[in-house]
């Protein structure tokens, strides 16, 4: 089953995993140490992140290190950009209203 990036960020645990591995590549055990859930539960989250193509895996000896695929995160930024423009327009309109009220 092919998942999209928005399924990856829908879950708070997966968002926390993304934040962890954005800083440095980590093994599944190192990632699991940051959560109050089982290693199996963390593995399921890693599987979903991998299916969403947000992770890269690197084998170092017997260990697998996961790191964040930054280019894939740009899809989220592109989607959010349309809303950023709306917010900026509304903030500018609010600034205009406040400036007009100050002048009165």
C-alpha positions as MATLAB code, in Angstrom:
seq = 'XXXXXXXXXXXXXXXXXXXXXXXXXXXXXXXXXXXXXXXXXXXXXXXXXXXXXXXXXXXXXXXXXXXXXXXXXXXXXXXXXXXXXXXXXXXXXXXXXXXXXXXX';
ca = [
       0.000    0.000    0.000;
       1.408    3.352   -1.053;
       0.969    6.053    1.542;
       1.396    9.767    1.180;
       3.425   12.139    3.285;
       0.373   13.553    5.050;
      -0.381   10.151    6.543;
       3.116   10.224    7.971;
       2.678   13.520    9.774;
      -0.868   12.785   10.934;
       0.391   10.911   13.978;
       2.151   12.740   16.850;
       4.573    9.870   17.444;
       5.658    9.913   13.805;
       6.097   13.681   13.961;
       8.303   13.194   17.023;
      10.327   10.541   15.191;
      10.757   12.922   12.260;
      12.021   15.603   14.635;
      14.495   13.162   16.199;
      15.991   11.884   12.982;
      16.083   15.333   11.419;
      18.950   16.083   13.784;
      20.939   12.887   13.236;
      20.615    9.382   11.858;
      19.474    6.911   14.489;
      18.946    3.192   14.945;
      15.473    1.859   15.715;
      16.557    1.048   19.280;
      17.884    4.578   19.815;
      14.626    5.996   18.479;
      12.537    3.676   20.685;
      14.366    4.886   23.805;
      12.660    8.274   23.393;
       9.141    6.837   23.651;
       7.019    5.106   26.258;
       5.928    2.488   23.772;
       7.266   -0.860   22.695;
      10.031   -1.327   20.167;
       7.398   -3.021   17.987;
       5.167    0.054   18.039;
       8.096    2.271   17.043;
       8.937   -0.187   14.253;
       5.400    0.151   12.889;
       5.788    3.927   12.833;
       9.151    3.575   11.077;
       7.532    1.275    8.529;
       4.870    3.874    7.744;
       7.465    6.642    7.495;
       9.463    4.420    5.163;
       6.381    3.703    3.015;
       5.844    7.459    2.773;
       9.453    7.735    1.541;
      10.424   10.027    4.409;
      13.295    7.841    5.569;
      16.542    6.682    4.134;
      18.216    3.599    5.550;
      21.922    3.072    5.843;
      23.442   -0.196    6.974;
      26.472    0.209    9.217;
      27.645   -3.213   10.202;
      24.704   -4.950   11.818;
      22.855   -1.730   12.565;
      20.378    0.114   10.381;
      20.420    3.888   10.714;
      17.415    5.916    9.690;
      17.700    9.498    8.545;
      15.179   11.982    7.232;
      14.661   12.464    3.515;
      14.580   16.267    3.560;
      13.558   16.609   -0.090;
      10.335   14.741    0.658;
       9.516   17.208    3.432;
       9.412   19.951    0.800;
       6.073   18.538   -0.377;
       4.570   19.595    2.944;
       6.095   23.034    2.629;
       4.730   23.458   -0.896;
       1.260   22.480    0.251;
       1.435   24.877    3.205;
       2.637   27.718    0.986;
      -0.864   28.281   -0.391;
      -2.142   28.846    3.152;
       0.819   31.040    4.069;
      -0.232   33.463    1.351;
      -3.799   33.538    2.681;
      -2.574   34.152    6.246;
      -0.233   36.922    5.135;
      -3.050   38.622    3.221;
      -5.329   38.449    6.258;
      -2.622   39.754    8.574;
      -1.977   42.634    6.183;
      -5.704   43.400    6.138;
      -5.741   43.325    9.935;
      -2.758   45.703    9.999;
      -4.680   48.081    7.737;
      -7.734   47.985   10.007;
      -5.610   48.592   13.113;
      -3.749   51.466   11.454;
      -7.065   53.055   10.437;
      -8.360   52.714   13.995;
      -5.215   54.348   15.388;
      -5.632   57.306   13.046;
      -9.180   57.947   14.300;
];
